[in-house]
């Protein structure tokens, strides 16, 4: 088992290539490494994407950034969309059906997501987020709700979902207009949370804290996982999306237990999720191989968890979210 895990982890942790025996070959996917999502203007790259209708591009040498769109088969003239002057860099450019999605960084922590109508170039929505992860396969964006990182006490991490497959308004609480309106996103976890302004600050008691380099999707963009710390426990949080429903399940992980399994000492006092891979073995069982560790720490811990081992916490209604949530 350890050798098969090493095969999967080699690329994710940047430790070179490890050959996998044929008998241990697996089918799987590794999501984007969220650790790369930091403000590094000098490393900005030219972004260009295209589909059957249009070609879109952003040149990092032109600031403030401008989205340039040229029709391929879609009727119309080329157009330009000036992007926010607050963007320090642009990291991702996607086309999903009738929408263009731009993801950039405002500072070293806070990201900006911009949703643009592909045909007209009109900006449909914009919101701030921590660790947004776009699945272009499913048209879903999962992220941690924004809060003022330097000017607020009692902050709690709330995990949200944005659906490109639905009208923009459905991603906002009733009565709040899209386009830079706060808050944005459908509440997913913690289970009792809603999504109204300031419901993730000035809280008391045990608070949920994300202990991960973001969210990690499976290949189809229907399942995502992260690590949450709460009241002395660390839980892998698995979110599974199908239609208008989301299943939220958790799995307890313990640093000491994993250290004992892997004979790693000294053991870290807490875990930090570096990456995760959804894999399907030859037996057809889907598992998640999770890698714990920080780039500056040579201790790398790993564990393979069958999806069947997770405990169902709740089923969230994506079509009719409980925007106000419940009290803690």
C-alpha positions as CSV (number, residue, x, y, z in Angstrom):
1,X,0.0,0.0,0.0
2,X,2.8,2.4,0.9
3,X,4.5,1.9,-2.5
4,X,1.3,2.6,-4.4
5,X,0.8,5.8,-2.4
6,X,4.3,6.9,-3.2
7,X,3.5,6.5,-6.9
8,X,0.6,9.0,-6.6
9,X,2.4,11.4,-4.3
10,X,5.6,11.8,-6.3
11,X,4.4,14.4,-8.7
12,X,2.1,16.2,-6.2
13,X,4.9,16.9,-3.7
14,X,7.6,17.7,-6.3
15,X,9.9,14.9,-5.2
16,X,10.6,13.5,-8.7
17,X,9.2,10.5,-10.5
18,X,8.5,7.1,-8.8
19,X,7.7,4.2,-11.1
20,X,4.6,2.2,-10.2
21,X,4.5,-1.6,-10.6
22,X,1.9,-2.6,-13.3
23,X,-0.1,-4.5,-10.7
24,X,-0.6,-1.3,-8.7
25,X,-1.7,0.9,-11.6
26,X,-4.7,3.0,-10.8
27,X,-7.0,5.3,-12.7
28,X,-7.3,8.8,-11.1
29,X,-6.7,12.5,-11.2
30,X,-4.8,15.1,-9.3
31,X,-6.3,18.5,-8.9
32,X,-4.5,21.8,-9.3
33,X,-2.0,22.5,-6.6
34,X,-3.6,25.4,-4.6
35,X,-0.3,26.2,-3.0
36,X,0.6,28.0,-6.2
37,X,-2.1,30.6,-5.7
38,X,-0.1,33.5,-4.3
39,X,0.6,37.0,-5.4
40,X,3.6,36.7,-7.7
41,X,3.3,39.3,-10.4
42,X,6.7,38.4,-11.9
43,X,5.6,34.9,-12.7
44,X,2.4,35.9,-14.5
45,X,1.8,34.1,-17.8
46,X,0.0,34.9,-21.0
47,X,-3.5,33.3,-20.8
48,X,-5.4,32.2,-23.8
49,X,-8.4,29.8,-24.1
50,X,-10.7,29.0,-27.0
51,X,-13.8,27.0,-27.8
52,X,-15.8,26.5,-30.9
53,X,-17.3,30.1,-30.5
54,X,-14.6,32.4,-29.3
55,X,-10.9,32.9,-28.5
56,X,-10.2,34.8,-25.3
57,X,-6.8,36.1,-23.9
58,X,-5.2,38.2,-21.2
59,X,-1.7,39.7,-21.7
60,X,0.0,40.2,-18.2
61,X,2.2,42.9,-19.7
62,X,-0.8,45.2,-20.2
63,X,-2.0,46.7,-16.9
64,X,-4.7,47.2,-15.8
65,X,-5.6,43.9,-17.3
66,X,-7.9,43.6,-20.3
67,X,-9.8,40.6,-21.5
68,X,-9.6,40.4,-25.3
69,X,-12.2,38.3,-27.1
70,X,-12.4,37.4,-30.8
71,X,-15.3,35.5,-32.3
72,X,-14.5,32.2,-34.1
73,X,-17.9,31.0,-35.2
74,X,-20.0,33.2,-33.0
75,X,-21.5,36.2,-34.8
76,X,-20.3,39.6,-33.7
77,X,-17.3,41.8,-33.4
78,X,-14.2,41.5,-31.3
79,X,-14.5,43.2,-27.9
80,X,-12.4,44.1,-24.9
81,X,-13.4,43.9,-21.2
82,X,-11.3,46.1,-18.8
83,X,-10.8,44.2,-15.6
84,X,-10.6,45.6,-12.0
85,X,-7.6,47.8,-11.3
86,X,-7.4,46.1,-7.9
87,X,-6.2,42.9,-9.5
88,X,-2.6,42.2,-8.7
89,X,-2.3,39.3,-11.2
90,X,-4.6,37.0,-13.2
91,X,-4.1,33.3,-12.7
92,X,-6.8,31.5,-14.6
93,X,-9.1,32.0,-17.6
94,X,-11.9,29.6,-18.4
95,X,-14.8,29.2,-20.8
96,X,-17.8,27.3,-19.6
97,X,-20.7,27.2,-22.1
98,X,-22.0,30.8,-22.3
99,X,-19.7,32.2,-19.7
100,X,-16.1,33.3,-19.3
101,X,-14.5,33.0,-15.9
102,X,-11.5,35.0,-14.8
103,X,-9.7,34.2,-11.5
104,X,-7.0,36.5,-10.1
105,X,-5.4,37.7,-6.9
106,X,-6.1,41.0,-5.1
107,X,-3.3,40.3,-2.5
108,X,-1.4,37.4,-1.0
109,X,-4.6,35.8,0.3
110,X,-7.8,37.1,-1.3
111,X,-8.9,36.1,-4.8
112,X,-11.3,37.8,-7.2
113,X,-13.7,35.8,-9.5
114,X,-15.2,37.6,-12.5
115,X,-18.0,36.0,-14.5
116,X,-18.5,37.5,-18.0
117,X,-21.2,36.8,-20.7
118,X,-19.4,35.2,-23.6
119,X,-21.5,36.7,-26.4
120,X,-21.8,40.3,-25.2
121,X,-18.8,40.8,-23.0
122,X,-21.0,42.2,-20.2
123,X,-19.8,41.5,-16.7
124,X,-22.4,39.4,-14.9
125,X,-20.9,38.9,-11.5
126,X,-17.8,39.4,-9.4
127,X,-17.0,38.2,-5.9
128,X,-14.1,37.8,-3.5
129,X,-13.0,34.5,-2.1
130,X,-10.3,32.5,-0.4
131,X,-9.0,29.4,-2.3
132,X,-11.5,29.4,-5.1
133,X,-11.2,26.2,-7.2
134,X,-12.9,26.2,-10.6
135,X,-14.1,22.9,-12.1
136,X,-14.6,23.5,-15.8
137,X,-15.9,20.0,-16.2
138,X,-19.0,20.7,-14.1
139,X,-19.3,24.5,-14.0
140,X,-18.9,24.6,-10.3
141,X,-16.6,26.9,-8.2
142,X,-16.0,26.0,-4.6
143,X,-14.3,28.5,-2.2
144,X,-14.0,29.8,1.3
145,X,-16.1,32.8,2.2
146,X,-14.2,36.1,2.4
147,X,-13.7,38.0,5.6
148,X,-11.3,40.9,6.5
149,X,-8.3,38.9,7.4
150,X,-6.5,41.7,9.4
151,X,-9.5,43.6,10.9
152,X,-11.9,41.0,12.3
153,X,-11.9,38.8,15.4
154,X,-13.7,35.5,15.8
155,X,-13.4,34.5,12.1
156,X,-14.7,31.2,10.9
157,X,-14.1,29.4,7.6
158,X,-17.3,28.7,5.7
159,X,-17.2,26.7,2.5
160,X,-19.3,27.9,-0.4
161,X,-20.4,26.8,-3.9
162,X,-21.0,28.9,-6.9
163,X,-23.0,27.4,-9.8
164,X,-22.2,28.6,-13.4
165,X,-25.0,26.3,-14.6
166,X,-27.7,28.4,-12.8
167,X,-28.8,32.0,-13.2
168,X,-26.4,34.5,-11.5
169,X,-29.1,35.5,-9.0
170,X,-29.4,32.0,-7.6
171,X,-25.9,32.3,-6.2
172,X,-26.9,35.2,-4.0
173,X,-29.3,35.5,-1.1
174,X,-32.7,36.9,-2.0
175,X,-32.7,40.7,-2.0
176,X,-28.9,41.1,-2.8
177,X,-28.0,42.1,-6.3
178,X,-25.2,40.3,-8.1
179,X,-22.0,42.0,-9.3
180,X,-19.7,42.7,-6.5
181,X,-22.5,42.0,-4.0
182,X,-21.5,40.4,-0.7
183,X,-22.1,37.7,0.1
184,X,-21.9,35.3,-2.8
185,X,-22.2,31.5,-2.9
186,X,-24.4,28.7,-1.7
187,X,-23.5,27.6,1.9
188,X,-22.2,24.0,2.1
189,X,-20.1,23.5,5.3
190,X,-20.2,23.8,8.3
191,X,-23.6,22.1,8.0
192,X,-25.6,24.7,10.0
193,X,-24.2,27.8,8.2
194,X,-26.2,30.1,5.9
195,X,-24.8,33.0,3.9
196,X,-25.6,36.5,5.1
197,X,-23.2,39.4,5.6
198,X,-20.8,39.1,8.5
199,X,-22.0,35.7,9.7
200,X,-18.4,34.4,9.7
201,X,-16.9,37.0,12.0
202,X,-17.2,38.1,15.7
203,X,-18.1,34.5,16.7
204,X,-17.4,32.8,20.0
205,X,-16.6,29.3,21.1
206,X,-15.0,26.6,18.9
207,X,-14.6,27.8,15.3
208,X,-14.1,25.9,12.1
209,X,-10.7,26.6,10.4
210,X,-9.6,25.4,7.1
211,X,-6.3,23.5,7.4
212,X,-5.6,23.0,3.7
213,X,-4.1,24.5,0.6
214,X,-7.5,24.9,-0.8
215,X,-10.1,22.4,-2.3
216,X,-9.3,19.4,-4.5
217,X,-11.7,18.2,-7.2
218,X,-12.1,14.7,-8.7
219,X,-11.7,14.5,-12.4
220,X,-15.4,15.0,-13.2
221,X,-15.9,18.0,-10.9
222,X,-18.6,16.3,-8.9
223,X,-16.6,15.7,-5.7
224,X,-14.3,18.0,-3.7
225,X,-12.4,17.5,-0.5
226,X,-10.6,19.8,2.1
227,X,-9.4,19.6,5.7
228,X,-11.3,21.3,8.5
229,X,-10.1,21.8,12.1
230,X,-12.8,22.2,14.8
231,X,-12.7,21.8,18.6
232,X,-9.6,19.7,18.7
233,X,-10.5,17.4,15.8
234,X,-9.4,17.4,12.2
235,X,-11.9,16.3,9.6
236,X,-11.6,15.6,5.9
237,X,-14.7,17.2,4.5
238,X,-16.0,15.5,1.3
239,X,-18.6,17.4,-0.7
240,X,-20.4,15.4,-3.4
241,X,-22.6,17.3,-5.9
242,X,-25.4,15.9,-8.0
243,X,-28.1,18.1,-9.6
244,X,-29.6,20.3,-6.9
245,X,-28.2,18.3,-4.0
246,X,-25.0,18.2,-2.1
247,X,-23.9,15.4,0.2
248,X,-21.5,16.5,3.0
249,X,-19.5,13.8,4.7
250,X,-16.5,13.8,7.1
251,X,-13.7,11.5,8.1
252,X,-11.6,12.0,11.3
253,X,-7.8,12.1,10.7
254,X,-5.2,11.9,13.5
255,X,-1.6,12.9,13.1
256,X,-0.3,10.5,15.7
257,X,-2.1,7.6,14.1
258,X,-0.7,8.3,10.6
259,X,2.8,8.9,12.0
260,X,2.6,5.5,13.6
261,X,1.5,3.8,10.4
262,X,4.3,5.4,8.4
263,X,7.0,5.3,11.1
264,X,7.5,9.1,11.0
265,X,9.0,10.9,14.0
266,X,8.9,13.5,15.3
267,X,5.2,13.8,14.5
268,X,3.6,17.1,13.7
269,X,1.0,18.3,16.3
270,X,-1.5,19.0,13.6
271,X,-2.1,18.2,9.9
272,X,-2.1,20.5,6.9
273,X,-3.6,19.1,3.7
274,X,-1.2,19.7,0.8
275,X,-3.0,17.8,-1.9
276,X,-5.6,15.1,-2.6
277,X,-6.1,12.6,-5.4
278,X,-9.3,10.7,-6.2
279,X,-8.3,7.2,-7.3
280,X,-10.2,4.1,-8.4
281,X,-8.5,0.8,-7.8
282,X,-8.8,-2.3,-9.9
283,X,-11.5,-3.4,-7.5
284,X,-13.7,-0.5,-8.6
285,X,-13.6,1.2,-5.2
286,X,-13.0,4.9,-5.1
287,X,-10.7,6.3,-2.5
288,X,-9.0,9.6,-1.8
289,X,-5.2,9.7,-1.3
290,X,-4.5,12.7,0.9
291,X,-1.0,14.2,1.4
292,X,-0.3,16.2,4.5
293,X,2.7,18.5,4.8
294,X,4.1,22.0,4.2
295,X,6.7,22.9,1.6
296,X,9.1,24.0,4.3
297,X,8.7,20.8,6.3
298,X,10.4,17.6,5.2
299,X,7.8,15.4,7.0
300,X,5.3,14.2,4.5
301,X,2.4,12.1,5.7
302,X,-0.1,10.3,3.5
303,X,-3.2,8.2,3.9
304,X,-5.6,6.5,1.6
305,X,-9.3,6.8,2.7
306,X,-12.1,4.9,1.0
307,X,-15.1,7.2,0.2
308,X,-17.2,4.5,1.9
309,X,-15.4,5.3,5.2
310,X,-16.8,8.8,5.3
311,X,-19.7,9.6,7.6
312,X,-22.7,11.5,6.1
313,X,-23.3,14.7,7.9
314,X,-26.0,16.3,5.8
315,X,-27.6,16.7,2.4
316,X,-27.7,20.4,1.4
317,X,-30.5,21.7,-0.9
318,X,-28.7,23.7,-3.6
319,X,-31.9,24.9,-5.2
320,X,-33.4,26.3,-2.0
321,X,-30.5,27.1,0.3
322,X,-31.1,28.1,4.0
323,X,-29.5,31.5,3.6
324,X,-29.9,32.6,7.2
325,X,-28.4,29.4,8.6
326,X,-28.8,28.3,12.2
327,X,-27.3,29.7,15.4
328,X,-24.1,28.1,16.7
